[in-house]
Amino acid sequence: MSAEMAEQPAVLDRLLAEGAAAIRATAEAVAQRRPRFVLLAARGSSDHAALYAKYLFEVRLGLPCGLSSMSTTTAYGARPRLRDVLVVTVSQSGGSPDLVASAQAARAAGAITLAVTNNPDSALAAVTEYQIDVLAGPERALPATKTYTASLLALYLFVEGLERAGTAPAGTAPAGTAPAALPGLAGRILDRADEVRTLAARYRFAERMVLTSRGFGYPTAREAALKMMETGYIPALAYSGADLLHGPLALVDNVSPVIAVVTGGRGGEALRPVLDRLRARGADLFVVGPARSVAAASAGFVLPVDGVPEELQPVLEILPLQLLAYEVALARGRDPDAPRALAKTVETR
C-alpha cells in the first residue's frame, strides 16, 4: 500500500501524457450520441469515484445523473428502457459478475455503455461499447489507492471532453482549468508522510469515527471512511454535512473523532455551518482542506490547492487520508496490505 500510494504522482502524470488523447476521443464519440441522462454503476472505492463523476456530470454538463441499483437487473431481472442513456461502469478489475451483467443488460436495453477500468482486457471492457483505461498499472495491495485517484482524473478528463464537444447546455462556460499541476501537487502532499504519522496517534484507540463533507468533497469523505474501516478496522461513518445535521449529529460528543473534508469553493462554504455545530459540541475535529479552513479546527492538514478548481481538488484531498488510514492501521498493529476477510477482486452477483 505504501509503495502504491507513492506511485500516484507518476500515475497521474502518465494518464495525462498517455491517456488524455484517447479519453478525449472517446468523449467526442459519446457526445455525438447526445445522451439525455447518465447512470453510474460501481462497487467499493469505484462507487466513490462514480459519485464524484455524478457531481461532474450534473454541475459541469447539466445532465441528470443517477447511481444504478444493479440488483434490479441482476437479481430481479428488470429490463429498464435505456435508449439515449449513458451508462458508465467504474471498476478497477472489471471482473465482478454483477458489474459485467448489468453493463451487458444496459447495452441490450439500448444504452450507450462505457467501462472505466484499470484492466482493458477485462470481462467488463469486453461487453461495453466504449472503454477508458486509467493506466494505473498493477495494484497488489487490497486497499485501492492509485486506481482510485487515477479513476477520478480519468472521469474528470472524460467529462471535460464531453464539455468541449458541446454536451454542456448553452451558456455553460468551460472551467478552463488544466489538471497538469496535479502530479506535482500530489508529490508535495505525499512527501509530508511524517506529518500524517504524528496525526495518526490521535486515532490509535478510536472506537468509532465520523467523516463529513459537502459537494465534490463528499465522495472523498466516503472513500476515506472505507479506508479506515478496511485497514484499521475502525467503524467509520461518512455523511454529507447536510445529512449529518438530520440526526447523526447525535453521535458526536467531545470524545468522538470527526474528520471534515473542506473543499475550497462552494462545497466548503456549504459545510461551514456544519463545522460550527461540530465545534459547539466539542468534537475532536480534524480538517483536511485549505489553510483558512484548517486554522479553526483542533488539528488539520493544509492542502496546497490555491489555483486548483473545486472539481479537481478531490484528486488531492484523498491523499493525506490514504496516508492517515495506513498510519492508523500500523499504530493499531494491523497489516494494511492484507485486511482480514477481504479479497482484491470481489465477485458480487
Beta strands, then each sheet from edge to edge (+ up, - down):
strand 1: 37-41
strand 2: 65-67
strand 3: 85-91
strand 4: 112-117
strand 5: 130-133
strand 6: 209-213
strand 7: 236-240
strand 8: 257-261
strand 9: 284-289
strand 10: 299-302
sheet 1: 2+ 1+ 3+ 4+ 5+
sheet 2: 7+ 6+ 8+ 9+ 10+
end
